[in-house]
Amino acid sequence: MAGRAPYGYRYADGIWVLKPEAAAVVRAFFDHFLLYGSLGGAMRHVNRQWAATFAVSTGRRWLTHPCYRHGQSPLLRPDEAAQVDRWLRRNRTFAPRAVSAPRALSGLVRCAHCAQTFRVASAPPRYLYLRPCQCPRSPKCAALDYTATLNAIIDRIALDLPQRLARTDPAALGTLRSRLEATIAQKQQVLSQIPLLLTQDIFDRDTADQRQERLRQELAALMAQRDALPPVNLGAIARNLAIPAFWHDLSEPERRSYLREFLRGITLDPRQMPQSMQLHFFF
């Protein structure tokens, strides 16, 4: 890859090699982001641990830089890179403040009546509740007790998730993933051969550029399809998520990451809880 070596690497003997201390910083950032899905939280973690001053924009570049994924010594495995892409894609559906909010339900719950997202608010001494943002109705839609709503959602997940999984075919998903990865590898190989074809005058510059652009677009579409698939270990994860006690042993950021891994959102009627609740799964 041309250009300046990204943080954590140095250029030596024609390749980029790892700088162990700097690479450890980037890896710690990736580990935190993979676990919690929060860009700001991951960068704050790194800055505290290493007494550094990295900006959030720097972390955003780390998450998408090809060297960390496809370089000579990548810091992300393919499955981890796919998880990073899922987090980035799903975080785009949340308001910026909700992405790194500490509460698990932040930005995830929507009112069935006013179609507004519930915001987590607090009242003294330690009472948490959910209130629809900018509700246009009069009277406004009712607020909900945060803890009671979270418990009701956990109970509904334990009921609905096994039923949803029963309608999936793990073997078919595995076959689809393998087919997509094989096609991606084949197109990446073709893309890597274009510079050689250019030097051999088989392609002229315009033809090479057009072919490269088309291949990159096809690769992006294929990778998006692959990354939209459920995690490879979906069955093992789901068995734990179907146990309410598992959720209660997690911290709020951990609950937030699991909820956003499996749910696009939650729609409910504040006046008819929990019967009105609808969970919108990604799969």
N, C-alpha and C positions, 0 to 999 in steps of 0.2 A: 504494500500500500504506500502511495506517495504521501508526502507532506510530513509535518512534524509528528513525532511519536506521541501518542496520548499518554496521560498520566499513568504511571505504573510500568512503562516500557522505556527502553532506550534502543537506539539503532546501533547494531554491531554486526560486522561481517555480512552486510547486505540483508539482514533480517532484524525484526524487532524482538528483543529479548526482555524478560521480566526483570524489573528492579524489585527485589523481594519486599522491602519495607513499604514502598509506595503501593505495590500491588496488594499488600495486605489491607491497606486503607480502602481501596476500591472493592476488594472482595467483601470486607465487612459491610460496606454500603450495600452491595448486592444482597448479602444475606439478610439484612434488615428489611430491605424493600421486598424481597421474595416472601418474607414471613408476614409483613404487615401491609404491604401495598401502598405505603405512604412515602412519597418522594421527600416532602419536607421533614417527616419524622426520621427517615433514613439519614438525611444529611445532618440533622441535629445530633443524631446518635454518633456519627463519625466525628463531627466537630467537637463534641464533648469528650469522646474517648481519646482523640489524638490532639486535643487543644489546637484545632485547626480552624480556618475561616473559609471553608469552601462555600460557594454560593449554590443555591438551589438550581440555578441554570446550569452549573457545572455538572451536577448530578443527573440532570435531564440529558445532557450530552453523553455521559457515561452509559446511560441505559440504552442508547440507540447506536453507539459507535460500533462499527463493524469489527474493529480490531479485538474488542473484548469477546466477540462471538466467533469470529472466523480467522483470527490471526494465527501466527505460528504457535503461540502459547495462550490460547483463549482462557479467560477467567470465568466464562459461563458455558455450561453444558447446553446442548440443544434443547433439552426439556426445560432448563432454567430460563433460557432465552425465550422460549414459548410462553412461560409463565410471566416473564417481564412484559411481553407484548400484550398478554391478556389483561394484566393490571393496568397498563397504560390505556388500552382501549376502553376498559370499563370505568376507569377514573374520569375519562372525558365526559361520561354521562352525569357526573356529579358537579355541583357547584364547587368552585375552588376551595372555599373554606370547609366544605363538608368532606373533601377528600382525606384530609389529615385530622379531622375532628376526633377527639378521643372516644366518643360514644359510639357504640356499635350500630345504632339505628340512624345516625346522622345522614340525611340526604337519601335514605332508602325507602321511607314510608310516605305514601301519597294518600290524600283524602279522596274517597269515592264520590263525595258530593261537590266539593269546590275545586277538585283536581290540583290542589296546591300541595307542595311537599311539607311534611311536618318538620319543624325545627325543635331541637332539644333546648329546653330552657330550664332555669332553676329558680327556686324560691327558698328563702331561709326557713329552717336552718340547713336542711340537706335534702330538700324535696326536688325531684326531677320530674318534668312532664314534657309531653309532646304537644306542640301547638302549630296549626297550619299557618304557613307564612302568607301574608297578604290575602287572607280569606275575603272574598268579595261579598259573601252572604250576610244577611242581617235577619236574625242574630247570627253571629259567627259560629262556625263549626266548633264543637266542644273540644277542649284539650283532654289529653289522656295521661294517666299515670305511666311514667316511663317504665318502671320495673314490672308492673303488671302487664303492660303491652309486650315487653321483651319476653316475659315468661310465656305469654300466650303464643307468641311467634315461635318460640322454641318447641312448644308442645305441638304446634301445627306442622313444623318441619319434621319432627319425629314421626308424625302420622303420614304426611304426604310424600316425603322423600323415598321411602321404600316402594310406594306405589308407582312413583315416577320412574324409578330405576327398573322396576319390573317390566316396563314397556320399552326398555333399551336392549339392544343386542350387543354385548361386549365383543363378541367375535367379529361382527360386522364393523363395529367401530375400529377394532384393531386392523382389520383388512383395509379399511378406508385410510387410516393413518399411514399404514405401510405404503399404500399406493401413492398417496400424496408425497411422502418423503422420497420415494424412488423417483417420481417425476421432478421434484425440486432438485434432487441431486443431478439428474440428467441435464436439466436446463442450466444449472450452475456450471457443469462441465463444459457445455457448449459456450456459455458466456466467457469462460476462462480461455477458450481457444481462439476467440476473435482477434486479440492482439497479434497472435502468431499468423493468422490468415491475412491480417493487414500488412505485416512485414513481408509476407510472401507474395504480395500483390494479387492475392485471390479476391480480397475485398478492397474497394477504394474507401476513402475516409467517410464519405456520405453513407455508403451502404453499411459500413461497420457501425457508424453511429446509430442509424435507424434500427439495425438488428439488435444492438445492445439495448436501446431504449425499449424495444418491444419485449425482449427477454426479461428486462427488469420489471416491466409491468406485469408480465405473466407470472414471474416469481412472486411478486408482491401479492397477487391474487391467490396463488396457491398457498403461500404462507398464511394468509388471512384465513383461508379455509381450514388449514391444519390447526392454527392457533385457536379457532373457534370450537374445536372438538373438546369434549370433557377431558380432564386429566387422565393420564394412563392408569393411575391408582385410584380411580373414582370409586370402585367398589369398596376398597379398604377404608377410604375416608368416609364414605357414606354410612358404613356400619357404625362408626363412632358418632356421626352426626345424628343418627336416629335414636341416640340415647340421651334424654334430657340432662342427666347428671353430667355428661361430658361437657355440655355447654356451660353449666354452672361452675365448673372447675377452671374455666378460661378467664383470662383478663378481658377487659372491654376491647382493647385493640385486637386481641386474638379473635374475639367474637366478630368484630367488624370485618376482619380479613376473611373468615369463613363465610359469613353472610354474603359478602360481595363476590366471593369466588363462585357461588352457586345461584345467587338471586339477582335478576335484573331490577327487581323492585317488589314492593308490597303495597297492595291497595286494600283499604279498609274503610268501613263506615263507623265513625266514632260512637254512633248511637246504638249500634248492633254488634258489639264486640263480645266474643271472638268469632261469632257465626259468619260475619260478613267478610272475614279476612280472605284475601286471594294472594297466593305466592306465585310470582312470575319467575320460573327457573330459566337458566341459560340453555338447558338441554332438555 
